[in-house]
């Protein structure tokens, strides 16, 4: 009976060590190329609130989110501003600023 308990403890220890090692090797790389998620905002977009909520729910990993105002309503603009306040990696810009923002972001 003692041998079974010892064998079980050894097996659990080996599994725990494998999990810890795999967690450390699966950490994100420091030198990955920059990337950004771009979300356009149009006044006639009926699904904008759902898309913004989806980004809020799925944005648990840190990534750059660029919300571009093409013709946002006052309500959409306010939602975007609140989103940017809560997410330091997000920006809300006009479509005229998009090229300059990309230039700053992708040049190293």
KOLVO-575159 format. One record per atom (N, C-alpha, C, O, CB): residue number from 1; residue in three letters; atom name; x, y, z. Coordinates in pm, 1 decimal, padded with zeros to 6 digits. Glycine has a CB too. Example, Ala and Ser with C-alpha at 12.3 -4.5 7.8 and 13.67 -1.06 7.14 Angstrom:
<atoms>
    n  res  atom      east     north        up
    1  ALA     N   01319.0  -00569.0   00780.0
    1  ALA    CA   01230.0  -00450.0   00780.0
    1  ALA     C   01320.0  -00330.0   00780.0
    1  ALA     O   01423.6  -00331.9   00846.5
    1  ALA    CB   01130.8  -00447.3   00904.6
    2  SER     N   01285.0  -00225.0   00708.0
    2  SER    CA   01367.0  -00106.0   00714.0
    2  SER     C   01290.0   00003.0   00787.0
    2  SER     O   01340.9   00113.8   00803.9
    2  SER    CB   01408.4  -00059.8   00572.5
</atoms>
This chain:
<atoms>
    n  res  atom      east     north        up
    1  UNK     N   00081.9  -00119.4   00000.0
    1  UNK    CA   00000.0   00000.0   00000.0
    1  UNK     C   00086.2   00125.7   00000.0
    1  UNK     O   00055.4   00223.6  -00068.0
    1  UNK    CB  -00093.1  -00000.1   00119.9
    2  UNK     N   00198.2   00121.5   00079.7
    2  UNK    CA   00287.4   00236.9   00082.7
    2  UNK     C   00352.2   00261.5  -00053.3
    2  UNK     O   00374.2   00376.3  -00091.7
    2  UNK    CB   00394.9   00217.5   00188.8
    3  UNK     N   00382.8   00154.6  -00125.8
    3  UNK    CA   00444.3   00169.5  -00256.9
    3  UNK     C   00350.2   00239.8  -00354.7
    3  UNK     O   00395.1   00318.8  -00437.7
    3  UNK    CB   00485.0   00032.9  -00312.0
    4  UNK     N   00223.0   00212.4  -00345.9
    4  UNK    CA   00124.5   00275.8  -00433.7
    4  UNK     C   00116.9   00425.9  -00403.7
    4  UNK     O   00110.3   00507.5  -00495.5
    4  UNK    CB  -00015.4   00209.6  -00416.5
    5  UNK     N   00118.0   00461.2  -00277.1
    5  UNK    CA   00112.0   00602.4  -00238.1
    5  UNK     C   00239.2   00674.9  -00283.3
    5  UNK     O   00232.0   00786.7  -00334.4
    5  UNK    CB   00093.6   00616.1  -00084.4
    6  UNK     N   00353.1   00612.7  -00265.1
    6  UNK    CA   00479.7   00674.2  -00306.4
    6  UNK     C   00483.7   00689.0  -00458.6
    6  UNK     O   00525.6   00792.9  -00509.6
    6  UNK    CB   00600.4   00590.0  -00257.0
    7  UNK     N   00440.9   00586.5  -00530.6
    7  UNK    CA   00439.3   00592.1  -00677.1
    7  UNK     C   00345.0   00702.7  -00724.9
    7  UNK     O   00376.8   00775.9  -00818.7
    7  UNK    CB   00396.5   00455.4  -00736.5
    8  UNK     N   00229.7   00714.4  -00660.4
    8  UNK    CA   00135.1   00820.7  -00696.2
    8  UNK     C   00193.2   00958.6  -00669.4
    8  UNK     O   00175.5   01050.0  -00749.9
    8  UNK    CB   00004.5   00803.9  -00619.1
    9  UNK     N   00262.6   00974.7  -00556.5
    9  UNK    CA   00324.3   01103.7  -00523.8
    9  UNK     C   00433.6   01138.7  -00623.8
    9  UNK     O   00445.6   01254.4  -00664.0
    9  UNK    CB   00382.0   01101.2  -00381.5
   10  UNK     N   00512.9   01041.2  -00664.3
   10  UNK    CA   00618.3   01065.1  -00762.3
   10  UNK     C   00558.2   01104.7  -00897.2
   10  UNK     O   00608.0   01196.3  -00962.5
   10  UNK    CB   00706.8   00940.0  -00777.7
   11  UNK     N   00453.9   01037.6  -00938.3
   11  UNK    CA   00387.2   01070.2  -01065.0
   11  UNK     C   00331.6   01211.5  -01060.4
   11  UNK     O   00347.0   01286.7  -01156.6
   11  UNK    CB   00274.3   00969.4  -01095.2
   12  UNK     N   00267.1   01249.1  -00950.5
   12  UNK    CA   00213.3   01385.4  -00937.3
   12  UNK     C   00324.6   01490.1  -00937.0
   12  UNK     O   00308.4   01598.7  -00992.6
   12  UNK    CB   00130.3   01397.6  -00808.8
   13  UNK     N   00438.2   01457.0  -00874.0
   13  UNK    CA   00551.7   01548.5  -00872.6
   13  UNK     C   00607.7   01568.5  -01013.0
   13  UNK     O   00640.2   01680.8  -01051.6
   13  UNK    CB   00661.0   01496.2  -00779.3
   14  UNK     N   00618.8   01461.5  -01088.5
   14  UNK    CA   00668.9   01470.7  -01226.4
   14  UNK     C   00573.3   01555.0  -01311.3
   14  UNK     O   00618.4   01638.3  -01389.9
   14  UNK    CB   00685.8   01328.9  -01288.6
   15  UNK     N   00445.0   01534.9  -01296.6
   15  UNK    CA   00346.4   01613.9  -01371.2
   15  UNK     C   00356.3   01761.3  -01333.7
   15  UNK     O   00349.7   01847.7  -01421.1
   15  UNK    CB   00203.6   01561.8  -01344.6
   16  UNK     N   00371.8   01790.7  -01206.3
   16  UNK    CA   00384.0   01930.0  -01160.9
   16  UNK     C   00508.2   01995.9  -01219.1
   16  UNK     O   00502.5   02111.3  -01261.5
   16  UNK    CB   00388.3   01936.4  -01007.5
   17  UNK     N   00619.9   01924.9  -01221.7
   17  UNK    CA   00743.8   01979.5  -01277.6
   17  UNK     C   00727.2   02005.5  -01427.3
   17  UNK     O   00771.5   02108.9  -01477.3
   17  UNK    CB   00862.4   01882.8  -01252.5
   18  UNK     N   00664.7   01914.3  -01497.8
   18  UNK    CA   00641.4   01933.1  -01641.4
   18  UNK     C   00552.7   02054.9  -01665.6
   18  UNK     O   00579.5   02131.4  -01758.3
   18  UNK    CB   00576.8   01806.9  -01703.0
   19  UNK     N   00449.9   02075.2  -01586.8
   19  UNK    CA   00362.3   02191.7  -01602.5
   19  UNK     C   00437.1   02322.0  -01577.0
   19  UNK     O   00420.7   02418.6  -01651.5
   19  UNK    CB   00242.9   02181.3  -01507.9
   20  UNK     N   00518.8   02325.2  -01472.6
   20  UNK    CA   00594.0   02447.0  -01440.5
   20  UNK     C   00692.8   02479.9  -01551.9
   20  UNK     O   00704.3   02595.6  -01592.4
   20  UNK    CB   00668.6   02431.1  -01306.2
   21  UNK     N   00763.6   02379.7  -01601.4
   21  UNK    CA   00858.9   02402.4  -01709.4
   21  UNK     C   00786.9   02449.3  -01835.1
   21  UNK     O   00834.9   02540.7  -01902.1
   21  UNK    CB   00939.0   02274.7  -01738.5
   22  UNK     N   00674.9   02390.4  -01868.4
   22  UNK    CA   00602.4   02431.2  -01988.8
   22  UNK     C   00546.9   02573.2  -01976.9
   22  UNK     O   00538.9   02644.3  -02077.0
   22  UNK    CB   00488.8   02333.7  -02016.8
   23  UNK     N   00508.8   02615.3  -01856.9
   23  UNK    CA   00460.5   02752.7  -01837.4
   23  UNK     C   00573.8   02851.4  -01863.5
   23  UNK     O   00552.1   02952.6  -01930.3
   23  UNK    CB   00404.0   02771.8  -01693.5
   24  UNK     N   00692.8   02825.1  -01813.4
   24  UNK    CA   00804.3   02917.0  -01832.5
   24  UNK     C   00851.8   02922.2  -01977.3
   24  UNK     O   00897.2   03027.0  -02023.4
   24  UNK    CB   00918.9   02877.6  -01743.0
   25  UNK     N   00842.1   02812.1  -02048.6
   25  UNK    CA   00884.6   02813.5  -02187.8
   25  UNK     C   00777.7   02868.7  -02281.1
   25  UNK     O   00807.8   02898.8  -02396.6
   25  UNK    CB   00922.4   02674.6  -02231.0
   26  UNK     N   00655.9   02882.6  -02235.4
   26  UNK    CA   00550.1   02934.9  -02321.1
   26  UNK     C   00521.9   03082.6  -02296.9
   26  UNK     O   00423.4   03135.7  -02348.2
   26  UNK    CB   00424.1   02855.7  -02300.3
   27  UNK     N   00607.3   03150.2  -02219.0
   27  UNK    CA   00591.2   03293.6  -02198.6
   27  UNK     C   00615.7   03366.1  -02330.3
   27  UNK     O   00692.4   03317.7  -02413.6
   27  UNK    CB   00687.5   03345.2  -02088.6
   28  UNK     N   00551.6   03481.8  -02350.7
   28  UNK    CA   00570.3   03553.2  -02477.1
   28  UNK     C   00715.2   03597.5  -02496.9
   28  UNK     O   00787.6   03626.8  -02401.8
   28  UNK    CB   00478.2   03674.3  -02482.8
   29  UNK     N   00753.1   03601.2  -02621.1
   29  UNK    CA   00888.5   03644.0  -02654.6
   29  UNK     C   00900.4   03794.8  -02639.0
   29  UNK     O   00804.0   03867.7  -02661.9
   29  UNK    CB   00925.6   03601.6  -02798.1
   30  UNK     N   01016.7   03840.8  -02600.5
   30  UNK    CA   01038.3   03984.1  -02581.2
   30  UNK     C   01057.1   04057.1  -02713.6
   30  UNK     O   01026.9   04176.1  -02722.0
   30  UNK    CB   01159.1   04007.2  -02492.3
   31  UNK     N   01104.5   03991.5  -02814.0
   31  UNK    CA   01137.8   04057.5  -02939.4
   31  UNK     C   01041.6   04019.2  -03051.1
   31  UNK     O   01084.3   03995.4  -03164.1
   31  UNK    CB   01279.7   04023.7  -02979.7
   32  UNK     N   00914.9   04013.2  -03021.2
   32  UNK    CA   00817.4   03985.2  -03125.7
   32  UNK     C   00792.4   04112.0  -03206.5
   32  UNK     O   00803.4   04221.8  -03152.0
   32  UNK    CB   00685.1   03931.4  -03065.3
   33  UNK     N   00759.7   04100.2  -03332.2
   33  UNK    CA   00732.9   04219.6  -03412.4
   33  UNK     C   00608.0   04291.6  -03361.0
   33  UNK     O   00514.4   04227.5  -03313.3
   33  UNK    CB   00715.6   04182.0  -03561.3
   34  UNK     N   00606.9   04423.4  -03370.5
   34  UNK    CA   00489.7   04497.5  -03322.6
   34  UNK     C   00367.2   04468.9  -03409.5
   34  UNK     O   00378.5   04447.8  -03530.3
   34  UNK    CB   00518.9   04648.5  -03320.9
   35  UNK     N   00252.8   04468.7  -03347.1
   35  UNK    CA   00127.1   04452.4  -03419.3
   35  UNK     C   00021.3   04534.7  -03349.5
   35  UNK     O   00036.3   04571.1  -03232.9
   35  UNK    CB   00085.0   04302.9  -03427.7
   36  UNK     N  -00085.2   04563.8  -03420.7
   36  UNK    CA  -00193.2   04644.4  -03364.3
   36  UNK     C  -00325.8   04594.0  -03418.5
   36  UNK     O  -00334.0   04544.3  -03530.8
   36  UNK    CB  -00173.9   04795.0  -03396.9
   37  UNK     N  -00428.5   04607.7  -03337.4
   37  UNK    CA  -00565.1   04579.1  -03381.2
   37  UNK     C  -00630.8   04713.0  -03412.2
   37  UNK     O  -00629.9   04804.2  -03329.6
   37  UNK    CB  -00646.5   04498.4  -03271.8
   38  UNK     N  -00687.6   04724.0  -03531.6
   38  UNK    CA  -00750.4   04848.5  -03574.2
   38  UNK     C  -00900.3   04825.2  -03585.0
   38  UNK     O  -00945.5   04730.1  -03648.8
   38  UNK    CB  -00691.3   04898.6  -03709.8
   39  UNK     N  -00977.1   04914.2  -03521.1
   39  UNK    CA  -01123.0   04903.8  -03524.5
   39  UNK     C  -01180.5   05036.4  -03574.4
   39  UNK     O  -01172.9   05136.7  -03503.5
   39  UNK    CB  -01180.3   04867.5  -03383.2
   40  UNK     N  -01238.0   05039.1  -03694.9
   40  UNK    CA  -01296.7   05162.7  -03744.6
   40  UNK     C  -01432.5   05188.9  -03680.6
   40  UNK     O  -01503.4   05096.1  -03641.6
   40  UNK    CB  -01310.2   05157.6  -03896.4
   41  UNK     N  -01467.5   05317.1  -03670.7
   41  UNK    CA  -01596.2   05356.1  -03612.9
   41  UNK     C  -01671.4   05438.8  -03717.1
   41  UNK     O  -01624.6   05544.4  -03759.8
   41  UNK    CB  -01577.1   05436.9  -03478.8
   42  UNK     N  -01787.5   05389.5  -03756.8
   42  UNK    CA  -01874.2   05459.0  -03850.8
   42  UNK     C  -02007.7   05487.3  -03783.4
   42  UNK     O  -02053.4   05408.9  -03700.1
   42  UNK    CB  -01894.1   05376.0  -03980.4
   43  UNK     N  -02069.6   05597.3  -03818.5
   43  UNK    CA  -02196.0   05637.4  -03756.1
   43  UNK     C  -02307.7   05536.8  -03782.6
   43  UNK     O  -02392.1   05515.0  -03695.7
   43  UNK    CB  -02237.8   05774.6  -03806.5
   44  UNK     N  -02310.1   05476.1  -03899.3
   44  UNK    CA  -02419.0   05384.2  -03933.6
   44  UNK     C  -02389.2   05239.0  -03895.9
   44  UNK     O  -02458.9   05148.4  -03941.7
   44  UNK    CB  -02447.7   05392.4  -04081.6
   45  UNK     N  -02288.0   05215.6  -03814.0
   45  UNK    CA  -02252.4   05081.0  -03768.3
   45  UNK     C  -02345.0   05040.6  -03654.5
   45  UNK     O  -02331.8   05089.7  -03542.4
   45  UNK    CB  -02103.5   05074.6  -03722.8
   46  UNK     N  -02438.0   04951.6  -03683.4
   46  UNK    CA  -02534.2   04907.3  -03582.5
   46  UNK     C  -02473.2   04810.1  -03482.0
   46  UNK     O  -02528.0   04792.3  -03373.2
   46  UNK    CB  -02653.0   04842.5  -03649.7
   47  UNK     N  -02362.8   04748.1  -03515.4
   47  UNK    CA  -02300.4   04648.1  -03427.8
   47  UNK     C  -02179.9   04702.2  -03352.6
   47  UNK     O  -02103.4   04624.1  -03296.1
   47  UNK    CB  -02258.7   04527.9  -03508.6
   48  UNK     N  -02160.9   04833.3  -03350.3
   48  UNK    CA  -02042.0   04889.6  -03287.7
   48  UNK     C  -02032.3   04856.3  -03139.5
   48  UNK     O  -01925.1   04819.0  -03091.9
   48  UNK    CB  -02040.3   05038.7  -03306.2
   49  UNK     N  -02140.7   04868.9  -03066.7
   49  UNK    CA  -02138.6   04842.4  -02922.2
   49  UNK     C  -02099.9   04697.0  -02895.7
   49  UNK     O  -02022.0   04669.6  -02804.5
   49  UNK    CB  -02276.6   04873.8  -02858.7
   50  UNK     N  -02153.0   04604.8  -02973.7
   50  UNK    CA  -02119.3   04463.2  -02956.2
   50  UNK     C  -01972.5   04437.6  -02989.8
   50  UNK     O  -01905.7   04359.9  -02921.6
   50  UNK    CB  -02209.9   04375.1  -03044.1
   51  UNK     N  -01921.8   04503.2  -03095.3
   51  UNK    CA  -01780.7   04483.9  -03130.2
   51  UNK     C  -01689.2   04539.5  -03021.8
   51  UNK     O  -01587.9   04478.2  -02988.2
   51  UNK    CB  -01749.0   04550.7  -03264.6
   52  UNK     N  -01724.6   04655.1  -02967.2
   52  UNK    CA  -01642.8   04713.2  -02860.5
   52  UNK     C  -01647.7   04626.5  -02735.0
   52  UNK     O  -01545.5   04608.0  -02668.9
   52  UNK    CB  -01690.1   04855.9  -02828.1
   53  UNK     N  -01763.6   04573.9  -02701.7
   53  UNK    CA  -01773.9   04482.3  -02586.6
   53  UNK     C  -01692.0   04356.5  -02609.5
   53  UNK     O  -01630.2   04305.3  -02516.2
   53  UNK    CB  -01920.7   04444.8  -02560.2
   54  UNK     N  -01690.5   04306.2  -02731.5
   54  UNK    CA  -01610.2   04187.3  -02762.6
   54  UNK     C  -01462.2   04216.3  -02741.5
   54  UNK     O  -01390.1   04134.3  -02684.5
   54  UNK    CB  -01635.3   04140.9  -02907.9
   55  UNK     N  -01416.7   04332.8  -02787.2
   55  UNK    CA  -01276.3   04369.9  -02767.8
   55  UNK     C  -01246.4   04383.0  -02618.9
   55  UNK     O  -01138.4   04344.2  -02574.3
   55  UNK    CB  -01243.3   04502.4  -02841.5
   56  UNK     N  -01340.5   04437.0  -02541.0
   56  UNK    CA  -01320.0   04450.1  -02396.0
   56  UNK     C  -01308.3   04313.7  -02330.3
   56  UNK     O  -01225.4   04294.7  -02241.3
   56  UNK    CB  -01435.0   04529.2  -02332.0
   57  UNK     N  -01390.6   04218.4  -02373.1
   57  UNK    CA  -01388.3   04086.0  -02312.0
   57  UNK     C  -01266.6   04005.6  -02355.5
   57  UNK     O  -01206.8   03936.1  -02273.4
   57  UNK    CB  -01515.0   04010.4  -02346.6
   58  UNK     N  -01229.1   04013.3  -02481.5
   58  UNK    CA  -01121.6   03929.7  -02534.8
   58  UNK     C  -00985.9   03996.7  -02530.0
   58  UNK     O  -00887.0   03936.2  -02571.3
   58  UNK    CB  -01152.4   03891.1  -02675.8
   59  UNK     N  -00977.3   04118.8  -02481.4
   59  UNK    CA  -00850.8   04189.4  -02480.6
   59  UNK     C  -00768.4   04166.9  -02356.2
   59  UNK     O  -00700.6   04258.4  -02309.3
   59  UNK    CB  -00874.8   04332.8  -02496.9
   60  UNK     N  -00773.1   04044.1  -02301.0
   60  UNK    CA  -00698.6   04019.6  -02178.1
   60  UNK     C  -00548.3   04020.5  -02201.3
   60  UNK     O  -00472.7   04055.6  -02110.7
   60  UNK    CB  -00740.1   03887.5  -02117.6
   61  UNK     N  -00503.8   03983.0  -02319.2
   61  UNK    CA  -00361.6   03995.0  -02347.8
   61  UNK     C  -00331.3   04136.6  -02391.0
   61  UNK     O  -00410.7   04198.6  -02461.7
   61  UNK    CB  -00317.8   03894.4  -02455.9
   62  UNK     N  -00217.8   04188.1  -02349.5
   62  UNK    CA  -00183.2   04326.2  -02384.3
   62  UNK     C  -00152.0   04334.3  -02532.3
   62  UNK     O  -00063.9   04264.2  -02582.1
   62  UNK    CB  -00062.9   04376.7  -02300.6
   63  UNK     N  -00222.8   04418.3  -02601.0
   63  UNK    CA  -00195.6   04446.3  -02740.7
   63  UNK     C  -00240.6   04587.4  -02768.8
   63  UNK     O  -00321.0   04643.8  -02694.6
   63  UNK    CB  -00266.1   04344.9  -02834.6
   64  UNK     N  -00189.7   04644.1  -02874.5
   64  UNK    CA  -00224.8   04779.9  -02910.0
   64  UNK     C  -00354.8   04780.3  -02988.4
   64  UNK     O  -00369.4   04708.8  -03087.6
   64  UNK    CB  -00112.4   04845.9  -02990.5
   65  UNK     N  -00447.6   04860.8  -02943.4
   65  UNK    CA  -00577.6   04872.5  -03008.4
   65  UNK     C  -00590.9   05015.9  -03056.9
   65  UNK     O  -00582.0   05110.2  -02978.3
   65  UNK    CB  -00695.3   04833.4  -02911.5
   66  UNK     N  -00612.1   05031.4  -03186.6
   66  UNK    CA  -00629.7   05162.6  -03245.7
   66  UNK     C  -00774.3   05172.8  -03292.3
   66  UNK     O  -00817.1   05100.3  -03382.0
   66  UNK    CB  -00529.5   05186.6  -03363.6
   67  UNK     N  -00848.6   05263.3  -03230.6
   67  UNK    CA  -00987.7   05286.7  -03268.7
   67  UNK     C  -00988.2   05412.5  -03354.8
   67  UNK     O  -00947.3   05519.6  -03309.9
   67  UNK    CB  -01082.8   05301.6  -03141.9
   68  UNK     N  -01034.5   05398.7  -03478.4
   68  UNK    CA  -01026.6   05507.2  -03575.0
   68  UNK     C  -01165.2   05566.3  -03599.0
   68  UNK     O  -01259.1   05495.6  -03635.8
   68  UNK    CB  -00965.2   05457.7  -03707.4
   69  UNK     N  -01175.8   05696.6  -03577.5
   69  UNK    CA  -01301.6   05769.7  -03595.7
   69  UNK     C  -01314.8   05813.8  -03740.7
   69  UNK     O  -01245.0   05904.6  -03785.8
   69  UNK    CB  -01308.9   05892.2  -03500.9
   70  UNK     N  -01405.5   05748.0  -03813.6
   70  UNK    CA  -01435.0   05790.2  -03950.0
   70  UNK     C  -01558.0   05879.7  -03953.1
   70  UNK     O  -01559.2   05980.9  -04023.2
   70  UNK    CB  -01455.7   05668.5  -04040.7
   71  UNK     N  -01660.3   05843.9  -03878.4
   71  UNK    CA  -01781.8   05927.1  -03871.3
   71  UNK     C  -01860.6   05890.5  -03746.3
   71  UNK     O  -01981.3   05867.1  -03753.8
   71  UNK    CB  -01870.4   05908.8  -03998.9
   72  UNK     N  -01794.3   05885.5  -03632.7
   72  UNK    CA  -01856.7   05840.3  -03508.4
   72  UNK     C  -01960.9   05939.7  -03458.5
   72  UNK     O  -01946.3   06061.0  -03473.4
   72  UNK    CB  -01750.6   05818.1  -03401.1
   73  UNK     N  -02066.4   05884.7  -03399.0
   73  UNK    CA  -02165.8   05969.1  -03334.1
   73  UNK     C  -02110.7   06011.9  -03197.8
   73  UNK     O  -02007.7   05961.9  -03152.6
   73  UNK    CB  -02302.8   05894.0  -03319.0
   74  UNK     N  -02180.6   06104.8  -03133.5
   74  UNK    CA  -02135.8   06151.7  -03001.4
   74  UNK     C  -02134.9   06036.9  -02900.7
   74  UNK     O  -02044.6   06027.6  -02817.6
   74  UNK    CB  -02226.8   06266.0  -02950.5
   75  UNK     N  -02234.6   05950.3  -02908.2
   75  UNK    CA  -02242.0   05835.2  -02816.6
   75  UNK     C  -02126.2   05738.4  -02841.1
   75  UNK     O  -02064.4   05690.5  -02746.1
   75  UNK    CB  -02376.9   05761.3  -02833.1
   76  UNK     N  -02096.6   05709.7  -02967.5
   76  UNK    CA  -01985.4   05620.6  -02999.5
   76  UNK     C  -01852.0   05680.5  -02954.6
   76  UNK     O  -01766.0   05609.7  -02902.4
   76  UNK    CB  -01982.2   05591.6  -03149.9
   77  UNK     N  -01835.6   05810.5  -02975.0
   77  UNK    CA  -01712.2   05876.8  -02932.2
   77  UNK     C  -01694.0   05867.7  -02781.5
   77  UNK     O  -01583.4   05843.2  -02733.3
   77  UNK    CB  -01712.4   06023.2  -02975.8
   78  UNK     N  -01803.0   05887.5  -02706.8
   78  UNK    CA  -01794.4   05878.6  -02561.1
   78  UNK     C  -01758.6   05736.8  -02516.4
   78  UNK     O  -01678.1   05719.5  -02424.9
   78  UNK    CB  -01926.9   05922.1  -02497.3
   79  UNK     N  -01817.7   05635.1  -02580.1
   79  UNK    CA  -01783.1   05496.0  -02547.7
   79  UNK     C  -01635.5   05468.8  -02576.0
   79  UNK     O  -01568.2   05401.7  -02497.8
   79  UNK    CB  -01871.4   05398.2  -02628.2
   80  UNK     N  -01586.0   05520.5  -02686.9
   80  UNK    CA  -01445.0   05500.8  -02722.2
   80  UNK     C  -01353.3   05570.6  -02622.5
   80  UNK     O  -01250.7   05515.3  -02583.1
   80  UNK    CB  -01417.3   05552.6  -02863.9
   81  UNK     N  -01389.6   05690.6  -02582.1
   81  UNK    CA  -01306.3   05762.7  -02485.2
   81  UNK     C  -01301.1   05689.1  -02351.3
   81  UNK     O  -01195.8   05681.9  -02288.0
   81  UNK    CB  -01359.6   05905.5  -02464.6
   82  UNK     N  -01414.3   05635.1  -02308.7
   82  UNK    CA  -01415.1   05558.0  -02183.6
   82  UNK     C  -01330.3   05431.6  -02197.8
   82  UNK     O  -01258.4   05393.7  -02105.3
   82  UNK    CB  -01559.9   05520.7  -02143.4
   83  UNK     N  -01339.2   05366.8  -02314.1
   83  UNK    CA  -01260.2   05246.9  -02338.0
   83  UNK     C  -01111.3   05278.9  -02331.5
   83  UNK     O  -01034.2   05203.5  -02272.2
   83  UNK    CB  -01295.9   05185.2  -02473.9
   84  UNK     N  -01070.3   05390.1  -02392.1
   84  UNK    CA  -00929.3   05430.3  -02392.5
   84  UNK     C  -00882.4   05465.0  -02251.6
   84  UNK     O  -00768.5   05435.5  -02215.4
   84  UNK    CB  -00907.7   05550.2  -02486.5
   85  UNK     N  -00968.5   05527.1  -02172.0
   85  UNK    CA  -00931.7   05558.7  -02033.4
   85  UNK     C  -00906.5   05432.1  -01952.3
   85  UNK     O  -00819.0   05430.4  -01865.8
   85  UNK    CB  -01041.4   05642.2  -01966.7
   86  UNK     N  -00982.4   05326.5  -01979.5
   86  UNK    CA  -00969.0   05201.5  -01905.0
   86  UNK     C  -00859.0   05110.7  -01959.4
   86  UNK     O  -00815.9   05017.9  -01890.9
   86  UNK    CB  -01099.9   05127.6  -01906.4
   87  UNK     N  -00813.4   05136.5  -02081.3
   87  UNK    CA  -00713.9   05050.8  -02145.5
   87  UNK     C  -00596.2   05135.9  -02191.8
   87  UNK     O  -00606.5   05205.5  -02292.9
   87  UNK    CB  -00775.9   04973.3  -02265.0
   88  UNK     N  -00485.0   05131.2  -02119.6
   88  UNK    CA  -00371.6   05217.8  -02154.2
   88  UNK     C  -00306.5   05184.3  -02288.3
   88  UNK     O  -00232.1   05266.2  -02342.3
   88  UNK    CB  -00268.0   05209.5  -02046.3
   89  UNK     N  -00332.6   05066.8  -02342.4
   89  UNK    CA  -00273.2   05029.5  -02470.9
   89  UNK     C  -00363.8   05062.8  -02588.9
   89  UNK     O  -00336.0   05020.8  -02701.3
   89  UNK    CB  -00241.1   04881.6  -02471.9
   90  UNK     N  -00470.7   05136.9  -02565.7
   90  UNK    CA  -00564.3   05173.6  -02672.0
   90  UNK     C  -00559.2   05323.1  -02698.5
   90  UNK     O  -00534.9   05402.7  -02607.8
   90  UNK    CB  -00707.3   05131.2  -02635.4
   91  UNK     N  -00582.3   05360.6  -02824.4
   91  UNK    CA  -00591.1   05500.9  -02862.5
   91  UNK     C  -00714.7   05521.5  -02947.8
   91  UNK     O  -00757.7   05431.5  -03019.9
   91  UNK    CB  -00464.0   05546.3  -02938.0
   92  UNK     N  -00771.4   05641.3  -02939.0
   92  UNK    CA  -00886.7   05679.8  -03020.0
   92  UNK     C  -00843.0   05799.7  -03102.6
   92  UNK     O  -00820.5   05908.4  -03049.2
   92  UNK    CB  -01013.9   05712.8  -02931.1
   93  UNK     N  -00831.3   05779.1  -03233.2
   93  UNK    CA  -00779.3   05883.5  -03320.6
   93  UNK     C  -00872.6   05905.4  -03438.6
   93  UNK     O  -00959.6   05823.0  -03466.7
   93  UNK    CB  -00638.7   05847.5  -03369.9
   94  UNK     N  -00853.6   06017.3  -03507.3
   94  UNK    CA  -00930.0   06042.7  -03629.5
   94  UNK     C  -00860.1   05973.5  -03746.3
   94  UNK     O  -00743.5   05935.3  -03735.8
   94  UNK    CB  -00944.5   06196.4  -03656.1
   95  UNK     N  -00930.9   05957.9  -03856.1
   95  UNK    CA  -00871.4   05888.0  -03969.6
   95  UNK     C  -00755.4   05966.7  -04030.7
   95  UNK     O  -00669.7   05908.1  -04096.8
   95  UNK    CB  -00977.4   05861.2  -04075.5
   96  UNK     N  -00751.5   06098.3  -04009.7
   96  UNK    CA  -00638.8   06176.9  -04059.2
   96  UNK     C  -00509.9   06144.4  -03983.0
   96  UNK     O  -00400.8   06155.9  -04038.9
   96  UNK    CB  -00669.9   06326.3  -04048.1
   97  UNK     N  -00521.3   06104.7  -03858.2
   97  UNK    CA  -00404.7   06075.2  -03774.6
   97  UNK     C  -00355.5   05931.9  -03789.7
   97  UNK     O  -00253.3   05896.0  -03731.3
   97  UNK    CB  -00437.4   06101.6  -03630.0
   98  UNK     N  -00425.0   05850.2  -03865.7
   98  UNK    CA  -00393.1   05707.9  -03873.5
   98  UNK     C  -00253.6   05682.4  -03931.6
   98  UNK     O  -00177.3   05603.2  -03876.2
   98  UNK    CB  -00497.3   05636.5  -03957.5
   99  UNK     N  -00220.3   05747.7  -04040.7
   99  UNK    CA  -00088.9   05725.8  -04102.6
   99  UNK     C   00023.7   05765.9  -04008.1
   99  UNK     O   00122.2   05693.3  -03994.4
   99  UNK    CB  -00077.7   05804.6  -04233.8
  100  UNK     N   00009.8   05880.6  -03943.2
  100  UNK    CA   00113.0   05925.7  -03850.4
  100  UNK     C   00124.7   05830.9  -03731.4
  100  UNK     O   00235.1   05803.3  -03684.3
  100  UNK    CB   00082.7   06067.7  -03802.0
  101  UNK     N   00011.1   05781.1  -03682.9
  101  UNK    CA   00013.1   05687.1  -03571.1
  101  UNK     C   00083.3   05558.3  -03610.1
  101  UNK     O   00162.1   05505.0  -03532.0
  101  UNK    CB  -00129.2   05657.2  -03523.5
  102  UNK     N   00056.1   05507.2  -03730.1
  102  UNK    CA   00125.0   05386.7  -03778.2
  102  UNK     C   00275.9   05412.4  -03792.3
  102  UNK     O   00357.8   05327.0  -03758.4
  102  UNK    CB   00065.6   05340.9  -03914.1
  103  UNK     N   00310.4   05529.6  -03842.0
  103  UNK    CA   00452.1   05562.3  -03859.5
  103  UNK     C   00524.6   05558.8  -03725.5
  103  UNK     O   00633.9   05503.1  -03715.5
  103  UNK    CB   00468.4   05700.7  -03925.3
  104  UNK     N   00464.8   05617.8  -03622.9
  104  UNK    CA   00526.7   05617.5  -03490.1
  104  UNK     C   00533.3   05477.3  -03430.7
  104  UNK     O   00632.6   05439.1  -03368.8
  104  UNK    CB   00449.8   05709.5  -03396.2
  105  UNK     N   00427.2   05402.4  -03450.5
  105  UNK    CA   00417.4   05270.3  -03387.6
  105  UNK     C   00512.1   05167.9  -03450.0
  105  UNK     O   00574.1   05088.9  -03378.7
  105  UNK    CB   00275.0   05219.5  -03397.1
  106  UNK     N   00523.4   05169.2  -03582.9
  106  UNK    CA   00598.4   05062.5  -03648.5
  106  UNK     C   00744.0   05097.1  -03677.0
  106  UNK     O   00818.5   05010.0  -03721.9
  106  UNK    CB   00531.3   05026.4  -03776.2
  107  UNK     N   00787.5   05219.8  -03652.8
  107  UNK    CA   00929.3   05249.9  -03668.1
  107  UNK     C   00997.7   05230.1  -03533.8
  107  UNK     O   00947.5   05270.8  -03429.0
  107  UNK    CB   00951.2   05394.7  -03720.9
  108  UNK     N   01109.9   05168.5  -03540.2
  108  UNK    CA   01180.4   05134.0  -03415.4
  108  UNK     C   01297.2   05226.0  -03395.0
  108  UNK     O   01369.1   05213.4  -03295.9
  108  UNK    CB   01228.5   04988.1  -03416.9
</atoms>
